[in-house]
């Protein structure tokens, strides 16, 4: 697995299967989401990526410098 912090580090216009969420652990719903994404990967051959948020959306808003 590779962690990409800056979207500009991604390899351009590559098609992917994106699982998007605030992943604060691997809960039952998260497991189902990834299981579905992997089934689609098996059918299409596209890579699966997880898109999450930093800081977590429930964290109080803070202006970044």
Backbone atoms as SQL, in Angstrom:
CREATE TABLE atoms (id INTEGER PRIMARY KEY, chain TEXT, resi INTEGER, resn TEXT, atom TEXT, x REAL, y REAL, z REAL);
INSERT INTO atoms VALUES
  (1, 'A', 1, 'UNK', 'N', 0.846, -1.167, 0.000),
  (2, 'A', 1, 'UNK', 'CA', 0.000, 0.000, 0.000),
  (3, 'A', 1, 'UNK', 'C', 0.891, 1.230, 0.000),
  (4, 'A', 2, 'UNK', 'N', 0.435, 2.235, -0.698),
  (5, 'A', 2, 'UNK', 'CA', 1.170, 3.490, -0.784),
  (6, 'A', 2, 'UNK', 'C', 0.293, 4.606, -0.231),
  (7, 'A', 3, 'UNK', 'N', 0.879, 5.475, 0.566),
  (8, 'A', 3, 'UNK', 'CA', 0.161, 6.633, 1.092),
  (9, 'A', 3, 'UNK', 'C', 0.536, 7.854, 0.279),
  (10, 'A', 4, 'UNK', 'N', -0.478, 8.519, -0.261),
  (11, 'A', 4, 'UNK', 'CA', -0.258, 9.736, -1.035),
  (12, 'A', 4, 'UNK', 'C', -0.919, 10.870, -0.266),
  (13, 'A', 5, 'UNK', 'N', -0.129, 11.823, 0.170),
  (14, 'A', 5, 'UNK', 'CA', -0.640, 12.948, 0.938),
  (15, 'A', 5, 'UNK', 'C', -1.081, 14.070, 0.008),
  (16, 'A', 6, 'UNK', 'N', -0.347, 14.291, -1.042),
  (17, 'A', 6, 'UNK', 'CA', -0.625, 15.367, -1.982),
  (18, 'A', 6, 'UNK', 'C', -1.164, 14.767, -3.278),
  (19, 'A', 7, 'UNK', 'N', -2.386, 15.114, -3.702),
  (20, 'A', 7, 'UNK', 'CA', -2.933, 14.547, -4.935),
  (21, 'A', 7, 'UNK', 'C', -2.060, 14.774, -6.156),
  (22, 'A', 8, 'UNK', 'N', -1.205, 15.776, -6.122),
  (23, 'A', 8, 'UNK', 'CA', -0.312, 16.022, -7.255),
  (24, 'A', 8, 'UNK', 'C', 0.733, 14.920, -7.403),
  (25, 'A', 9, 'UNK', 'N', 0.853, 14.046, -6.388),
  (26, 'A', 9, 'UNK', 'CA', 1.808, 12.940, -6.446),
  (27, 'A', 9, 'UNK', 'C', 1.228, 11.727, -7.180),
  (28, 'A', 10, 'UNK', 'N', -0.039, 11.772, -7.552),
  (29, 'A', 10, 'UNK', 'CA', -0.667, 10.638, -8.212),
  (30, 'A', 10, 'UNK', 'C', -0.264, 10.581, -9.676),
  (31, 'A', 11, 'UNK', 'N', -0.381, 9.408, -10.290),
  (32, 'A', 11, 'UNK', 'CA', 0.108, 9.251, -11.665),
  (33, 'A', 11, 'UNK', 'C', -0.834, 9.753, -12.754),
  (34, 'A', 12, 'UNK', 'N', -1.526, 10.834, -12.541),
  (35, 'A', 12, 'UNK', 'CA', -2.315, 11.435, -13.617),
  (36, 'A', 12, 'UNK', 'C', -3.724, 10.910, -13.751),
  (37, 'A', 13, 'UNK', 'N', -4.135, 10.683, -14.979),
  (38, 'A', 13, 'UNK', 'CA', -5.518, 10.347, -15.282),
  (39, 'A', 13, 'UNK', 'C', -5.791, 8.845, -15.261),
  (40, 'A', 14, 'UNK', 'N', -5.235, 8.141, -14.329),
  (41, 'A', 14, 'UNK', 'CA', -5.451, 6.704, -14.231),
  (42, 'A', 14, 'UNK', 'C', -6.829, 6.435, -13.617),
  (43, 'A', 15, 'UNK', 'N', -7.585, 5.529, -14.198),
  (44, 'A', 15, 'UNK', 'CA', -8.874, 5.143, -13.651),
  (45, 'A', 15, 'UNK', 'C', -8.651, 4.229, -12.444),
  (46, 'A', 16, 'UNK', 'N', -9.427, 4.459, -11.394),
  (47, 'A', 16, 'UNK', 'CA', -9.322, 3.656, -10.179),
  (48, 'A', 16, 'UNK', 'C', -10.704, 3.413, -9.600),
  (49, 'A', 17, 'UNK', 'N', -10.778, 2.479, -8.680),
  (50, 'A', 17, 'UNK', 'CA', -11.962, 2.273, -7.860),
  (51, 'A', 17, 'UNK', 'C', -11.659, 2.952, -6.541),
  (52, 'A', 18, 'UNK', 'N', -12.430, 3.976, -6.189),
  (53, 'A', 18, 'UNK', 'CA', -12.143, 4.770, -4.999),
  (54, 'A', 18, 'UNK', 'C', -13.153, 4.473, -3.898),
  (55, 'A', 19, 'UNK', 'N', -12.640, 4.076, -2.740),
  (56, 'A', 19, 'UNK', 'CA', -13.452, 3.930, -1.536),
  (57, 'A', 19, 'UNK', 'C', -13.217, 5.190, -0.713),
  (58, 'A', 20, 'UNK', 'N', -14.258, 6.003, -0.569),
  (59, 'A', 20, 'UNK', 'CA', -14.106, 7.304, 0.070),
  (60, 'A', 20, 'UNK', 'C', -14.825, 7.306, 1.404),
  (61, 'A', 21, 'UNK', 'N', -14.115, 7.740, 2.455),
  (62, 'A', 21, 'UNK', 'CA', -14.751, 7.798, 3.769),
  (63, 'A', 21, 'UNK', 'C', -13.802, 8.298, 4.840),
  (64, 'A', 22, 'UNK', 'N', -14.347, 8.490, 6.014),
  (65, 'A', 22, 'UNK', 'CA', -13.545, 8.867, 7.186),
  (66, 'A', 22, 'UNK', 'C', -13.202, 7.571, 7.914),
  (67, 'A', 23, 'UNK', 'N', -12.141, 6.933, 7.494),
  (68, 'A', 23, 'UNK', 'CA', -11.768, 5.619, 8.011),
  (69, 'A', 23, 'UNK', 'C', -11.036, 5.771, 9.339),
  (70, 'A', 24, 'UNK', 'N', -11.791, 5.630, 10.411),
  (71, 'A', 24, 'UNK', 'CA', -11.238, 5.784, 11.758),
  (72, 'A', 24, 'UNK', 'C', -11.069, 4.428, 12.435),
  (73, 'A', 25, 'UNK', 'N', -10.962, 3.419, 11.647),
  (74, 'A', 25, 'UNK', 'CA', -10.833, 2.047, 12.114),
  (75, 'A', 25, 'UNK', 'C', -11.434, 1.164, 11.046),
  (76, 'A', 26, 'UNK', 'N', -11.370, -0.123, 11.210),
  (77, 'A', 26, 'UNK', 'CA', -11.928, -1.030, 10.209),
  (78, 'A', 26, 'UNK', 'C', -13.198, -1.650, 10.769),
  (79, 'A', 27, 'UNK', 'N', -14.303, -0.930, 10.628),
  (80, 'A', 27, 'UNK', 'CA', -15.596, -1.361, 11.124),
  (81, 'A', 27, 'UNK', 'C', -16.270, -2.273, 10.099),
  (82, 'A', 28, 'UNK', 'N', -17.374, -2.871, 10.481),
  (83, 'A', 28, 'UNK', 'CA', -18.105, -3.784, 9.598),
  (84, 'A', 28, 'UNK', 'C', -18.474, -3.106, 8.272),
  (85, 'A', 29, 'UNK', 'N', -18.967, -1.873, 8.347),
  (86, 'A', 29, 'UNK', 'CA', -19.323, -1.152, 7.123),
  (87, 'A', 29, 'UNK', 'C', -18.127, -0.892, 6.231),
  (88, 'A', 30, 'UNK', 'N', -16.988, -0.570, 6.848),
  (89, 'A', 30, 'UNK', 'CA', -15.762, -0.356, 6.071),
  (90, 'A', 30, 'UNK', 'C', -15.348, -1.651, 5.378),
  (91, 'A', 31, 'UNK', 'N', -15.439, -2.768, 6.092),
  (92, 'A', 31, 'UNK', 'CA', -15.064, -4.056, 5.502),
  (93, 'A', 31, 'UNK', 'C', -15.931, -4.378, 4.292),
  (94, 'A', 32, 'UNK', 'N', -17.233, -4.104, 4.400),
  (95, 'A', 32, 'UNK', 'CA', -18.132, -4.349, 3.270),
  (96, 'A', 32, 'UNK', 'C', -17.793, -3.454, 2.082),
  (97, 'A', 33, 'UNK', 'N', -17.463, -2.206, 2.360),
  (98, 'A', 33, 'UNK', 'CA', -17.078, -1.278, 1.297),
  (99, 'A', 33, 'UNK', 'C', -15.855, -1.791, 0.550),
  (100, 'A', 34, 'UNK', 'N', -14.835, -2.219, 1.289),
  (101, 'A', 34, 'UNK', 'CA', -13.615, -2.718, 0.648),
  (102, 'A', 34, 'UNK', 'C', -13.856, -4.055, -0.043),
  (103, 'A', 35, 'UNK', 'N', -14.711, -4.898, 0.540),
  (104, 'A', 35, 'UNK', 'CA', -15.035, -6.174, -0.097),
  (105, 'A', 35, 'UNK', 'C', -15.689, -5.927, -1.458),
  (106, 'A', 36, 'UNK', 'N', -16.608, -4.959, -1.516),
  (107, 'A', 36, 'UNK', 'CA', -17.260, -4.611, -2.779),
  (108, 'A', 36, 'UNK', 'C', -16.256, -4.039, -3.774),
  (109, 'A', 37, 'UNK', 'N', -15.384, -3.145, -3.290),
  (110, 'A', 37, 'UNK', 'CA', -14.365, -2.560, -4.167),
  (111, 'A', 37, 'UNK', 'C', -13.463, -3.648, -4.748),
  (112, 'A', 38, 'UNK', 'N', -13.093, -4.635, -3.945),
  (113, 'A', 38, 'UNK', 'CA', -12.226, -5.711, -4.432),
  (114, 'A', 38, 'UNK', 'C', -12.946, -6.618, -5.430),
  (115, 'A', 39, 'UNK', 'N', -14.252, -6.814, -5.262),
  (116, 'A', 39, 'UNK', 'CA', -15.022, -7.582, -6.250),
  (117, 'A', 39, 'UNK', 'C', -15.023, -6.858, -7.592),
  (118, 'A', 40, 'UNK', 'N', -15.188, -5.534, -7.556),
  (119, 'A', 40, 'UNK', 'CA', -15.154, -4.748, -8.790),
  (120, 'A', 40, 'UNK', 'C', -13.764, -4.827, -9.418),
  (121, 'A', 41, 'UNK', 'N', -12.728, -4.793, -8.573),
  (122, 'A', 41, 'UNK', 'CA', -11.348, -4.906, -9.069),
  (123, 'A', 41, 'UNK', 'C', -11.153, -6.232, -9.804),
  (124, 'A', 42, 'UNK', 'N', -11.693, -7.312, -9.224),
  (125, 'A', 42, 'UNK', 'CA', -11.553, -8.627, -9.864),
  (126, 'A', 42, 'UNK', 'C', -12.193, -8.648, -11.253),
  (127, 'A', 43, 'UNK', 'N', -13.291, -7.906, -11.421),
  (128, 'A', 43, 'UNK', 'CA', -13.990, -7.877, -12.707),
  (129, 'A', 43, 'UNK', 'C', -13.332, -6.932, -13.710),
  (130, 'A', 44, 'UNK', 'N', -12.751, -5.832, -13.214),
  (131, 'A', 44, 'UNK', 'CA', -12.252, -4.785, -14.116),
  (132, 'A', 44, 'UNK', 'C', -10.737, -4.714, -14.217),
  (133, 'A', 45, 'UNK', 'N', -10.033, -5.183, -13.180),
  (134, 'A', 45, 'UNK', 'CA', -8.583, -5.068, -13.168),
  (135, 'A', 45, 'UNK', 'C', -8.079, -3.701, -12.730),
  (136, 'A', 46, 'UNK', 'N', -9.007, -2.802, -12.370),
  (137, 'A', 46, 'UNK', 'CA', -8.594, -1.467, -11.939),
  (138, 'A', 46, 'UNK', 'C', -8.066, -1.511, -10.507),
  (139, 'A', 47, 'UNK', 'N', -7.108, -0.639, -10.171),
  (140, 'A', 47, 'UNK', 'CA', -6.602, -0.597, -8.797),
  (141, 'A', 47, 'UNK', 'C', -7.632, 0.024, -7.845),
  (142, 'A', 48, 'UNK', 'N', -7.573, -0.393, -6.589),
  (143, 'A', 48, 'UNK', 'CA', -8.448, 0.136, -5.544),
  (144, 'A', 48, 'UNK', 'C', -7.654, 1.129, -4.703),
  (145, 'A', 49, 'UNK', 'N', -8.265, 2.283, -4.440),
  (146, 'A', 49, 'UNK', 'CA', -7.643, 3.264, -3.558),
  (147, 'A', 49, 'UNK', 'C', -8.641, 3.659, -2.469),
  (148, 'A', 50, 'UNK', 'N', -8.115, 3.991, -1.310),
  (149, 'A', 50, 'UNK', 'CA', -8.933, 4.510, -0.216),
  (150, 'A', 50, 'UNK', 'C', -8.638, 5.993, -0.082),
  (151, 'A', 51, 'UNK', 'N', -9.689, 6.799, -0.101),
  (152, 'A', 51, 'UNK', 'CA', -9.550, 8.240, 0.052),
  (153, 'A', 51, 'UNK', 'C', -10.138, 8.607, 1.404),
  (154, 'A', 52, 'UNK', 'N', -9.335, 9.238, 2.244),
  (155, 'A', 52, 'UNK', 'CA', -9.797, 9.615, 3.571),
  (156, 'A', 52, 'UNK', 'C', -9.422, 11.067, 3.839),
  (157, 'A', 53, 'UNK', 'N', -9.671, 11.523, 5.020),
  (158, 'A', 53, 'UNK', 'CA', -9.531, 12.941, 5.332),
  (159, 'A', 53, 'UNK', 'C', -8.592, 13.152, 6.515),
  (160, 'A', 54, 'UNK', 'N', -7.771, 14.192, 6.411),
  (161, 'A', 54, 'UNK', 'CA', -6.842, 14.545, 7.470),
  (162, 'A', 54, 'UNK', 'C', -6.916, 16.050, 7.667),
  (163, 'A', 55, 'UNK', 'N', -7.356, 16.547, 8.782),
  (164, 'A', 55, 'UNK', 'CA', -7.790, 15.807, 9.965),
  (165, 'A', 55, 'UNK', 'C', -9.183, 15.210, 9.767),
  (166, 'A', 56, 'UNK', 'N', -9.564, 14.351, 10.688),
  (167, 'A', 56, 'UNK', 'CA', -10.874, 13.704, 10.656),
  (168, 'A', 56, 'UNK', 'C', -11.965, 14.775, 10.618),
  (169, 'A', 57, 'UNK', 'N', -13.019, 14.603, 9.810),
  (170, 'A', 57, 'UNK', 'CA', -14.060, 15.632, 9.690),
  (171, 'A', 57, 'UNK', 'C', -14.759, 16.018, 11.001),
  (172, 'A', 58, 'UNK', 'N', -14.791, 15.125, 11.977),
  (173, 'A', 58, 'UNK', 'CA', -15.438, 15.455, 13.259),
  (174, 'A', 58, 'UNK', 'C', -14.536, 16.274, 14.174),
  (175, 'A', 59, 'UNK', 'N', -13.284, 16.396, 13.797),
  (176, 'A', 59, 'UNK', 'CA', -12.356, 17.192, 14.592),
  (177, 'A', 59, 'UNK', 'C', -12.692, 18.679, 14.421),
  (178, 'A', 60, 'UNK', 'N', -12.580, 19.467, 15.468),
  (179, 'A', 60, 'UNK', 'CA', -12.904, 20.896, 15.341),
  (180, 'A', 60, 'UNK', 'C', -12.105, 21.549, 14.218),
  (181, 'A', 61, 'UNK', 'N', -12.775, 22.464, 13.505),
  (182, 'A', 61, 'UNK', 'CA', -12.158, 23.152, 12.384),
  (183, 'A', 61, 'UNK', 'C', -10.956, 23.980, 12.852),
  (184, 'A', 62, 'UNK', 'N', -9.892, 23.914, 12.085),
  (185, 'A', 62, 'UNK', 'CA', -8.692, 24.669, 12.420),
  (186, 'A', 62, 'UNK', 'C', -8.115, 25.229, 11.127),
  (187, 'A', 63, 'UNK', 'N', -7.838, 26.510, 11.096),
  (188, 'A', 63, 'UNK', 'CA', -7.269, 27.137, 9.906),
  (189, 'A', 63, 'UNK', 'C', -5.821, 26.703, 9.768),
  (190, 'A', 64, 'UNK', 'N', -5.483, 26.225, 8.572),
  (191, 'A', 64, 'UNK', 'CA', -4.115, 25.792, 8.306),
  (192, 'A', 64, 'UNK', 'C', -3.303, 26.984, 7.798),
  (193, 'A', 65, 'UNK', 'N', -2.037, 27.071, 8.196),
  (194, 'A', 65, 'UNK', 'CA', -1.184, 28.190, 7.746),
  (195, 'A', 65, 'UNK', 'C', -0.891, 28.122, 6.259);
